[in-house]
Amino acid sequence: MAEELGLANPQGRSLEAIFCDLDGDALLDLYVNNDVSTNKLF
């Protein structure tokens, strides 16, 4: 399902994920905090 939604990150080593409105558009964004790989904002 993650791949279909464009959220797949097989190289990621996730520590935490949070939903919040980071860009002020009243829609939730998904921010994934990774360990040794780059953090991702979806």
Secondary structure, 3 states (H helix, E strand, C coil): CCCCCCCCCCCCCEEEEEEECCCCCCCCEEEEEECCCCCEEC
